[in-house]
Every structure is written in C-alpha cells, then in structure tokens.
C-alpha cells in the first residue's frame, strides 16, 4: 500500500475553492479535511492530509512532517518521501482539483474569492484545470525544468522562504567554516553577465503565473554581495528589467569578512536599488568560538557591519547558533552572543534568528571537536540553549526588533 494512500479523495461534501492573490487552495472533505495548495501555474506546493503536513520542493522532493510534543522539547519529525509515496500525494492533489472542477461546473463548489475583480467562474476553472494537470508525471517533468534553471538552493532565512531566488553567484567563496556543509562539494562561481541574463529569462519562463507566490527576490547564493559595485549594480539592473515585480524588495546574505569592506556610500547605493535587508551569520559573539569554527571574523567586526547597514537604511537579519561549541563553550557563547546582539542596537524591522545546531559525527567540525575534547550537547540541551538565547535576547533587542527560532531542516525551496 502506498504510504500516502489515505490521501485519496472521497468527498462527502462539496469542496471549497479559495482563489487567492498568490495561490489556489482546495479543501476536500472526507470526515477530516484535506487541504491542497497550488501556485497559479497549477504547481502543487503543499498538503494537509491524513493528519500530516506535506511540502513539495521545486526540485521534486516532498517532505512529510509532524511534531511530537511528548518530551521536554517538541521533536520535529521530517522525512523525504520515496518515489511511490511522493507520486501518491501529488496525484491526490491533482484529483482534488479534478473534483473541485466538477463541483464548479455543477454549481456545488464553495468559492472563496480574493483575486482582483469580481468572482469569475471562468478564471477559477482555469486555475483548477492547471492544478488537475499537475499529477506525478507532470511534477517529474517540472522538476527537470527547474534543474535546468537553478543550481541547488540549500538555505534561505525563514522570512524569505517564498522569495524568488536569483543566483547571481553559486556556492560560497569561503566554504571553509567547519560547521557548514551546504556548499562543500560546489565550487564558487560568479555568473557571467550573459549567463546571468539567461538565468533571469529562465526563471520567468519556469515560474510563469506562479511568480505571484514569490515575494521580492533573494540574491543567491551565499556571497552575492562580495561582488564589487561595478559588477553587482548591472546585475541588479538586469533583474529590475527582467522581473520588475520583484526588484523593489531585495535581500541577500552578507559575510563580515567581505561585507565589512563596503563603505557607507556603497551600502546606501545598494539600498537605493532595492536591497532592503541583509542577513549576517554572527553564529557567536565569542571570538574564541569563531576561531574554533574557522569563521574569519570577530564579533566587533560583525557589530560594525550591522551598524553600517542600518545607517544605510537597510534592515538586518542576524543569525546565531545554539549548541555550537558543545559543552566547552556553552556559558561564554551565550554571554558573549547576547552582549554582541545588545551592541548591535537592533530596532524596528530587524530580525534575530536562533538556529539549533546538530553536531555532525564526521567532517571538519567533528574532527576539531574530537581533537579539542569538545562534547556535543544532547538534543534537549541544544533546545535548552535555544530557549536561553531567545529569552536573553528580549532584553538585548531594541524596540521593534523580533526574535524567532530558525530550524534549518525546515527549509525546502
């Protein structure tokens, strides 16, 4: 029996069809509700079915997740479905659209309309027809189209999960932090202008009407802002011409060791071209731990860059890690990190993310930790430290700044 067979559509009341500005949501009823979400191109995005949440990545993977709340801290359980189960949930989504289309035609469907203009059965039918065509076979073909446009997108900040990723660069130019394996097997490269222009064209063609789901644009990958202004500005201008709906709200990661070299004029010029927020991996405010992590920056340099960005009119997103450095660094890591956050004087529009670190058993971090006798924290201890950093940040942040937990395993593009 396929893993997702419980998601087949056998409705006992007419479906609900929500035509939203950014997406199409279909709710079918068979005792419990099952809810399927699509973009305006008909692309299956997510489902709540069989008391589980499913999310489909553009590369074709489907994550199933649920949270177990029995212990001291919630356990977040996530698996990527195998081919049979992935096909089952994708086909169930397509069948929900078929049934909703039948109900629309016979006048029994409940329509919730938040698109511009008056409710329009013809437009609703077009969206439903596109979703009904997006079965498992179509999803596999769509994943191949995606792979022709994008290199893998391993991570985004949580508030940018629905951004349109534009890969100005690929990979990470440093790529030697012991704790990070996102780009380990990928060489860093800057897309030449002609290739970059073709990338923008490919993005628009791939997403099509589904672009309405994407908010702003994220300049990827890890180090797009290391480009000199003479190279970066023409790429932003190309983006503005190719994707004008997304060019007014740009964001990107920035590293301290190259971003700190930008003067106020450069940062202000980027802000004027739509760069609204930069995300900075502080990781820790303890310089000894940063050295242990092979991250070539100091807390003072990170604080300076955060101030420079805010002075230029940008908001900042600061990322710190809980559990990094294990038992040996715990007290000093928390104390120094909260001191650094306080010194950044974050305010309205700024974000602080606290990310739980899961120590790998092999690789550069494990080797360095083993050599130094650093014992990794248990899962509960890591989440204890998350809580400690979140609680401490409430007095370290200025008015209007927000703090949130950041689970990197949650992300799929």
BELVEN-V977218 format. One record per residue. RES is the residue in one letter. SS is DSSP state (a for helix, b for strand, c for the rest). PSI is psi as a letter, one per 30 degrees, with the letter a starting at -180 (999 if undefined). Layout:
# BELVEN-V977218
res->{RES RES}
ss->{SS SS}
psi->{PSI PSI}
This chain:
# BELVEN-V977218
res->{X X X X X X X X X X X X X X X X X X X X X X X X X X X X X X X X X X X X X X X X X X X X X X X X X X X X X X X X X X X X X X X X X X X X X X X X X X X X X X X X X X X X X X X X X X X X X X X X X X X X X X X X X X X X X X X X X X X X X X X X X X X X X X X X X X X X X X X X X X X X X X X X X X X X X X X X X X X X X X X X X X X X X X X X X X X X X X X X X X X X X X X X X X X X X X X X X X X X X X X X X X X X X X X X X X X X X X X X X X X X X X X X X X X X X X X X X X X X X X X X X X X X X X X X X X X X X X X X X X X X X X X X X X X X X X X X X X X X X X X X X X X X X X X X X X X X X X X X X X X X X X X X X X X X X X X X X X X X X X X X X X X X X X X X X X X X X X X X X X X X X X X X X X X X X X X X X X X X X X X X X X X X X X X X X X X X X X X X X X X X X X X X X X X X X X X X X X X X X X X X X X X X X X X X X X X X X}
ss->{c c c c a a a c c c c c b b b b b b b c c c c b b b b b b c c c b b b b b b c c c c c b b b b b b c c b b b b b c c c c c b b b b b b b c c c c c c b b b b b b c c a a a a a a a a a a a a a a a a a a a a a a a c c c c b b b b c c c c c c c a a a a a a a a a a a a a c c a a a a a a a a a a a a c c c c c c c c c c a a a c c c b b b b c b b c c c c c c c c c c c c c c c c c c b b c c a a a a a a a a a a a a a a a a a a a a a c c c b b b b c c c a a a c c a a a a a a a a a a a a a a c c c c c c c b b b b b c a a a a c c c c a a a a a a a a a c c b b b b b b b b b c c c a a a a a a c c c c c c a a a a a a a a a a a a a c c c b b b b b b b b c c c a a a a a a a a a a a a a a a a a a a c c c c c c b b b b b b c c c c c c c a a a a a a a a a c c c c c c a a a a a a a a a a a a a a a a a a c c c c c b b b b b c a a a c c c}
psi->{k k e g f f g k j i k f l k l k j j j l e f l k k k k l k i d l k k k k k l l f f g k k e l k j k h g l k k k k l f g f l k k k l l k j g f a e k k k j k k l k k l e e e e e e e e e e e e e e e e e e e e e e e g g f k k k j j g l k l l k j e e e e e e e e e e e f f i a e e e e e e e e e e e f f e k l k j f k l k e f g f g l j k j i e l k a k f d g g k f f k g e g e g k k k k k k l e e e e e e e e e e e e e e e b f f f f f k j a k k j l c f h e g f k l e f e e e e e e e e e e e e i f f f f f i l l l l k l e f e e f f k l e e e e e e e e f g f j e k k k k i e e l g j e e e e e e f h j i l l e e e e e e e e e e e e f g g l l l j k k l k k f k f a e e f d e e e e e e e e e e e e f f h k a k f l k k k j k k k j k l f l a e e e e e e e e f g k k l l l e e e e f e e e e e e e e e f f f f k l k f k l k l k j j f f f k k 999}
